[in-house]
Amino acid sequence: MDYRDTPEEAEFRASLRAWLAENIPAGWDKIEDRDEAARMQRAWHRTLYEAGYIGMSWPKEYGGRSLSPMYEAILNEEAGNLNAPRLPSVGYIGRAVFTYGSEEQKKRFLPPLLSGEAQWCQGFSEPEAGSDLASLRTLARLDGDHYVVNGQKMWTSGGQYADWCLLLARTDPDVPKHKGISAFLVSMREPGVTVRPIVLASGEAETCEVFWDDVRIPVAQRLGAPGEGWRIAMTTVAYERGPADIGFIASYRHTLRRVERLAAERGLLERPETRKKLAAAYVRGEVLRLNCMEQPRCASPGASPARRARWPSCCGPTPSSRCSTWPWTSSAPTA
């Protein structure tokens, strides 16, 4: 398989690299205050969006550019190479809304998600429903044209800065646990929503616990059909990974180069064992990078059916038919 850029991709990479060199916020990685860092991150999201670099594979009708996911892979790789701030994660929430939302929900929620006007979090895990997510006990009771939600969520990353939440709650306690869950699009400003940051051992409040006390959610903000929450959750987590991983690999290589320089300064590169371990670390990183590049390359519109068949996603038993316009087909993973 040829992993090299096409001429169009090479041109895009060069212009992107020049743009990043001019627009990466100076001193962003020296910010210690978490609130200030969150403000910087939101401003960075807006800057990227206005330059046309957010949601490049999204359909044009929802604010994207309908490009191949390879362009997002290139964005992530170049941002990692130049030590840019974290790129906004919009794909997994966007995929859930695009796949299961009504047309009205798509038009309401996708554009502000893409532009950074609305920041999102996930209300999935609970104190007794972490690895066993289907055991969640947050309850959503139907009351006329609203659901009334009561419960608690844990490990809600970025909850203190989010405007909206993709919430999972049990709407039918009398069916098997995977079948009675529904998904909701909920404003974090609704009365009854209480957010408490969780301070980790590092001293940072990276995540939160969120309490839901008689929170009223319009039926129109239920995502998908009643009881479809588990399937929506699996779609969401499936698209947390992809082109973004390439940016982490670029950061990994950047760190490896620092380690190599340090080893050279201390005379450790004279040791064969040190050189062997560094070489193995570089090789592992490159293998992982090529594996991640295989995903968007296989999903690109110009990819052959044989190449698309190698797409290792969760798209179900027939990935070659479901992933040809990844990630914006209307198909959803099987439950």
C-alpha positions in Angstrom: 0.0 0.0 0.0 1.3 3.5 -0.9 1.2 5.7 2.2 2.6 8.7 0.5 0.6 11.9 0.0 -1.2 12.4 -3.3 -0.2 15.7 -5.0 -3.3 17.3 -3.6 -2.6 16.1 -0.1 1.1 17.2 -0.3 -0.1 20.7 -1.3 -2.5 20.8 1.6 0.1 19.6 4.0 2.6 22.3 2.9 0.0 25.1 3.3 -1.2 23.7 6.6 2.3 23.5 8.0 2.8 27.2 7.1 -0.5 28.2 8.6 0.2 26.3 11.8 3.7 27.9 12.1 2.0 31.4 12.1 -1.1 30.6 14.2 -0.1 28.3 17.0 -0.7 30.3 20.2 2.6 31.4 21.7 3.3 29.9 25.1 0.1 27.8 25.2 2.0 24.9 26.8 3.2 27.1 29.7 -0.4 27.9 30.9 -0.9 26.3 34.3 -4.3 27.7 35.2 -6.9 25.2 34.0 -9.6 27.8 33.4 -7.2 29.9 31.3 -6.2 26.8 29.4 -9.9 26.0 28.7 -10.4 29.6 27.3 -7.3 29.2 25.2 -8.6 25.8 23.9 -11.9 27.3 22.9 -10.3 30.2 21.1 -8.0 27.7 19.3 -11.1 25.8 18.2 -12.5 28.9 16.8 -9.3 29.9 15.0 -9.1 26.4 13.4 -12.7 26.5 12.4 -12.5 29.9 10.7 -9.5 28.7 8.7 -11.5 25.7 7.5 -9.6 23.0 9.4 -12.4 21.6 11.6 -14.8 19.0 10.3 -13.1 18.7 6.9 -14.8 15.3 6.2 -18.2 16.5 7.4 -20.9 17.1 4.8 -21.1 20.6 3.4 -24.7 21.0 4.4 -23.6 20.8 8.1 -20.6 23.1 7.8 -17.9 20.7 6.6 -16.0 20.5 3.3 -16.8 16.9 2.3 -13.2 16.0 2.0 -11.5 12.6 2.5 -10.6 11.8 6.2 -7.0 11.7 5.1 -7.0 15.5 5.4 -8.0 15.3 9.0 -5.2 12.7 9.5 -2.7 15.1 8.0 -4.0 17.9 10.2 -3.5 15.8 13.3 0.0 14.7 12.2 1.2 18.2 11.4 -0.3 19.6 14.6 1.5 16.9 16.6 4.8 17.6 14.7 4.6 21.3 15.5 3.5 20.8 19.2 0.2 22.6 18.6 -2.5 22.7 21.3 -4.9 19.7 21.4 -7.2 19.6 18.4 -10.9 19.8 19.2 -12.7 16.4 19.4 -15.9 16.9 17.5 -16.1 13.7 15.4 -17.6 11.3 17.9 -20.4 13.5 19.2 -21.0 14.7 15.7 -21.2 11.1 14.4 -23.8 10.2 17.0 -26.0 13.2 16.2 -25.6 12.7 12.4 -26.4 9.0 12.5 -29.4 9.0 14.9 -30.6 12.6 15.0 -33.6 14.1 13.3 -33.0 16.6 10.6 -34.0 19.3 13.0 -31.5 18.1 15.6 -28.7 17.9 13.0 -29.3 21.5 11.9 -29.6 22.7 15.5 -26.6 20.9 17.1 -24.0 20.1 14.4 -23.0 23.6 13.2 -22.3 25.0 16.8 -20.5 21.8 17.7 -18.3 22.3 14.6 -17.6 26.0 15.1 -16.8 25.6 18.8 -19.7 27.8 19.9 -21.0 24.8 21.9 -18.7 22.6 23.9 -19.8 19.0 24.7 -19.2 16.3 27.3 -20.4 12.7 27.7 -22.7 11.7 30.6 -22.0 7.9 30.4 -20.2 6.4 33.5 -21.6 6.3 37.0 -20.3 5.3 40.4 -21.4 1.7 39.9 -21.5 1.7 36.1 -18.0 2.3 34.8 -16.7 -0.7 33.0 -20.2 -2.2 33.1 -21.9 0.8 31.5 -25.1 -1.0 30.8 -25.7 -1.2 34.6 -26.3 2.6 34.8 -29.1 3.7 37.1 -29.7 7.3 36.2 -33.4 7.3 35.5 -35.3 9.3 32.9 -39.1 9.2 33.6 -41.5 10.4 30.8 -43.8 13.2 32.0 -45.9 14.5 29.2 -43.6 16.2 26.6 -40.6 16.0 28.9 -38.4 13.5 30.6 -37.5 14.0 34.2 -34.0 12.8 35.0 -32.5 11.9 38.3 -29.1 10.3 38.9 -25.3 10.8 39.1 -22.6 10.6 36.5 -18.8 10.2 37.2 -15.6 10.9 35.3 -17.3 13.5 33.0 -14.2 14.9 31.3 -14.5 18.7 30.7 -17.9 18.8 32.4 -17.2 22.1 34.1 -16.6 23.8 30.8 -19.2 22.1 28.7 -22.4 23.7 27.3 -24.1 20.5 26.4 -24.0 16.8 27.4 -24.8 13.6 25.5 -26.5 11.8 28.4 -27.4 8.2 28.8 -30.3 7.4 31.1 -32.5 4.4 31.8 -36.0 4.9 30.4 -37.3 1.4 30.9 -36.2 -0.5 34.0 -38.3 -3.6 33.2 -36.3 -4.8 30.1 -32.8 -6.3 29.9 -30.2 -3.7 30.9 -28.9 -3.1 27.4 -32.3 -2.5 26.0 -33.7 0.1 28.5 -31.3 2.9 27.9 -32.0 6.1 25.9 -29.8 9.0 24.9 -30.5 12.7 25.4 -29.0 16.0 24.2 -29.0 18.2 27.4 -28.0 21.7 28.2 -25.6 21.8 31.2 -27.4 25.0 32.2 -30.7 23.3 32.9 -32.0 23.7 36.5 -31.1 20.7 38.6 -27.7 20.0 36.9 -24.8 20.3 39.4 -21.2 19.9 38.4 -18.4 19.2 40.9 -14.9 18.9 39.6 -12.9 15.9 40.8 -9.3 16.8 41.9 -7.0 14.0 40.8 -3.7 12.9 42.5 -1.9 15.4 40.2 -3.8 18.2 41.7 -5.7 18.9 38.5 -9.5 18.8 38.1 -9.5 17.1 34.7 -12.9 15.4 35.2 -16.1 15.9 37.1 -19.1 14.3 38.8 -22.4 15.6 37.7 -25.7 15.3 39.6 -29.0 15.3 37.9 -31.9 16.3 40.2 -35.4 16.5 38.6 -33.8 17.8 35.3 -36.5 18.3 32.7 -35.5 17.4 29.2 -37.9 18.0 26.2 -38.8 14.8 24.3 -37.5 16.6 21.2 -34.0 16.4 22.7 -34.0 12.6 22.9 -31.5 11.3 20.4 -32.8 8.3 18.5 -35.7 6.0 19.6 -36.4 5.1 23.2 -34.2 2.2 24.2 -31.6 3.0 21.5 -29.1 4.5 24.0 -26.7 1.5 24.1 -26.3 1.4 20.3 -25.8 5.2 20.3 -23.1 4.9 23.0 -21.3 2.2 21.0 -21.3 4.5 17.9 -20.0 7.4 20.0 -17.1 5.5 21.5 -16.2 3.8 18.2 -15.4 7.3 16.7 -13.4 8.5 19.6 -10.4 7.1 17.8 -9.2 7.5 14.2 -7.2 10.3 12.6 -6.7 12.0 16.0 -4.5 9.1 17.0 -1.9 10.2 14.4 -1.5 13.4 16.2 -0.6 11.6 19.4 1.9 9.5 17.5 3.5 12.6 16.2 3.8 13.9 19.8 5.3 10.5 20.8 7.9 10.9 18.1 8.6 14.5 19.3 9.2 13.1 22.8 11.4 10.3 21.5 13.6 12.9 19.8 14.0 14.7 23.1 14.9 11.5 24.8 17.5 10.8 22.1 19.1 14.2 22.5 19.2 13.7 26.3 20.9 10.3 25.8 23.4 11.9 23.4 24.2 14.7 25.9 24.9 12.1 28.6 27.0 9.8 26.3 24.5 7.0 26.5 24.2 6.6 22.7 27.6 5.0 22.8 25.9 2.0 24.4 24.5 -0.5 21.9 21.7 -1.4 24.2 20.5 2.2 24.3 20.6 2.5 20.5 18.7 -0.7 20.2 15.9 0.4 22.6 15.6 3.8 20.9 15.4 2.1 17.5 12.7 -0.3 18.7 10.7 2.6 20.1 10.9 4.5 16.8 9.9 1.4 14.9 6.9 0.7 17.1 5.8 4.3 16.6 6.1 4.1 12.9 4.2 0.8 12.8 1.4 2.4 14.8 1.4 5.5 12.6 1.0 3.4 9.4 -1.7 1.4 11.0 -3.6 4.5 11.8 -3.0 5.9 8.3 -4.5 2.8 6.9 -7.8 3.6 8.3 -8.6 7.0 6.6 -6.7 5.9 3.5 -8.9 2.9 3.2 -12.0 5.0 3.8 -11.1 7.7 1.2 -13.6 8.1 -1.6 -11.0 7.0 -4.2 -10.0 3.9 -2.4 -10.6 0.6 -4.1 -13.2 -1.9 -2.7 -10.4 -4.2 -1.7 -8.7 -1.4 0.2 -11.9 -0.4 1.9 -12.5 -4.0 2.9 -9.3 -3.7 5.1 -10.9 -0.8 7.1 -10.7 -2.1 10.7 -13.5 -0.2 12.2 -16.6 -1.2 14.2 -18.9 -0.7 11.2 -20.3 -4.2 11.5 -20.0 -7.3 9.4 -19.7 -5.6 6.1 -17.2 -2.7 6.5 -16.5 -2.4 2.8 -20.1 -1.4 2.1 -20.6 0.7 5.2 -17.3 2.7 5.4 -16.9 3.9 1.8 -17.8 7.5 2.8 -16.4 7.3 6.4 -17.3 8.7 8.8 -20.5 10.3 7.5 -22.6 7.4 6.1 -26.0 7.0 7.6 -25.1 3.4 8.6 -24.5 2.6 12.2 -22.5 -0.1 13.9 -24.4 -3.2 14.9 -25.3 -3.4 18.6 
